[in-house]
Amino acid sequence: MTAQYSGPFREGDRVQLTGPKGKLNSITLESGKVFHTHRGFIDHDALIGLPDGSVVSNSVGVEHLALRPLLTDFVMSMPRGAAIIYPKDAAQILAQADIFPGATVVEAGVGSGALSLWLLRAIGPEGRLSSFERRDEFADVARANVAAYFGHVPDGWSVTIGDLAEALPEQHPSHSVDRVVLDMLAPWECVPAVAAALKPGGVVLCYVATVTQLSRVVEALRDADAFTNPVPSETMIRGWHVEGLAVRPDHRMIGHTGFLVTARRLAPGAVLPELKRRASKTDFADEDVEAWTPGALGERGISAKSLRKRVRAATATADAALAREARAAGAPETDAPLVGDSQPGAIPPRGDEID
Ligand SMILES: C[S@@+](CC[C@H](N)C(=O)[O-])C[C@H]1O[C@@H](n2cnc3c(N)ncnc32)[C@H](O)[C@@H]1O
């Protein structure tokens, strides 16, 4: 992976500039280019070669702090097709699903690729991430975001277009996957396929936004008789204001994003002692099932026009990143786009596997 995490700023690096009053701007360093601030400008050449975390003055003496964006900064500002998993949940997902270097991980849906980025970084170059997404426009946004972040499409990453419940058995033999992470509307529909794919002892983690989804997926995992008792949780982070004697919680915080549920795959044929003792099965009626429809769950759609715009934005950023990597590797100049369906370059056409 060629994403640059430290060292002096190089041409092609993304740099986040914080100006007066905390105003943020991200630029990609290019020798000879100029960044115009509200008042004055900064030459990119004045930044190239400086250590990360430097303070530079613009042409009229206004100071700006220059830092490489963290992955958190990147995911929060990248183009989105579908809603992303926030960094606070991504961090918990890596811990609770026990994502490790070299792991074989299945993820669905890929959405905007935010979680894919965290997973790819955690599994490292020896790992394999197999992402599934049923909407190819979302997969385009995710592919572009991943390419823009790493500067290339990681070798161990594949994106399969299709419904996980059908596509997973075609892509992965039984008991061959270490971890499965589901972020989708109806993860309970995928429980049988996930149970078949996971290795004994493997972890499934579901991220769901509402309590109705939470109850349904927990019951589906229990009913599968193939998992340990599911463990649900939610994560809240409360920032603090600390200044002299004024030490107190921040006035604002993110109130709710989603719930996490984890369970581990039992060995084939094993029965949990506590499941044998389970007193009664909680059932649900037809009216409850109605409450689990996309509209009732508050899922907002995105218009085809805005989605096309976001695909264009993500693709343009990825093209620039891939072109820079190609230049750095000494490849001949080309005007043709590297992302999309016209090039044999870094990102294959829609619907195809990347690896
Ligand atoms: C909220 S988004 C995922 C966001 C993603 N985790 C991120 O951090 O950017 C949910 C995605 O799941 C996809 N999806 C829903 N059900 C699916 C299924 N059964 N198989 C594959 N993808 C599915 C949707 O099309 C949507 O793109």
The ligand as a MOL file (V3000), in Angstrom:
LIG
                    3D

  0  0  0     0  0            999 V3000
M  V30 BEGIN CTAB
M  V30 COUNTS 27 29 0 0 0
M  V30 BEGIN ATOM
M  V30 1 C -25.3630 1.9340 4.6890 0
M  V30 2 S -24.6910 1.3170 3.2620 0 CHG=1
M  V30 3 C -23.1090 0.6700 3.7140 0
M  V30 4 C -22.1140 1.7620 4.0500 0
M  V30 5 C -20.6940 1.2820 4.2100 0
M  V30 6 N -20.5650 0.3260 5.2760 0
M  V30 7 C -19.7490 2.4500 4.4370 0
M  V30 8 O -19.2080 2.5730 5.5490 0
M  V30 9 O -19.5410 3.2420 3.5110 0 CHG=-1
M  V30 10 C -25.6150 -0.1450 3.0190 0
M  V30 11 C -25.3540 -0.7760 1.6660 0
M  V30 12 O -25.7610 -2.1240 1.6800 0
M  V30 13 C -26.2150 -2.4660 0.3850 0
M  V30 14 N -27.0050 -3.7020 0.5700 0
M  V30 15 C -28.1850 -3.8150 1.2230 0
M  V30 16 N -28.5550 -5.1060 1.2550 0
M  V30 17 C -27.5810 -5.8220 0.6300 0
M  V30 18 C -27.4080 -7.2160 0.3380 0
M  V30 19 N -28.3010 -8.1160 0.7230 0
M  V30 20 N -26.2950 -7.5970 -0.3480 0
M  V30 21 C -25.3850 -6.6880 -0.7480 0
M  V30 22 N -25.5120 -5.3400 -0.4920 0
M  V30 23 C -26.5930 -4.9270 0.1810 0
M  V30 24 C -26.9710 -1.2110 -0.0420 0
M  V30 25 O -27.1120 -1.1440 -1.4460 0
M  V30 26 C -26.0930 -0.1030 0.5310 0
M  V30 27 O -25.1470 0.3370 -0.4000 0
M  V30 END ATOM
M  V30 BEGIN BOND
M  V30 1 1 1 2
M  V30 2 1 2 3
M  V30 3 1 2 10
M  V30 4 1 3 4
M  V30 5 1 4 5
M  V30 6 1 5 6
M  V30 7 1 5 7
M  V30 8 2 7 8
M  V30 9 1 7 9
M  V30 10 1 10 11
M  V30 11 1 11 12
M  V30 12 1 11 26
M  V30 13 1 12 13
M  V30 14 1 13 14
M  V30 15 1 13 24
M  V30 16 1 14 15
M  V30 17 1 14 23
M  V30 18 2 15 16
M  V30 19 1 16 17
M  V30 20 1 17 18
M  V30 21 2 17 23
M  V30 22 1 18 19
M  V30 23 2 18 20
M  V30 24 1 20 21
M  V30 25 2 21 22
M  V30 26 1 22 23
M  V30 27 1 24 25
M  V30 28 1 24 26
M  V30 29 1 26 27
M  V30 END BOND
M  V30 END CTAB
M  END
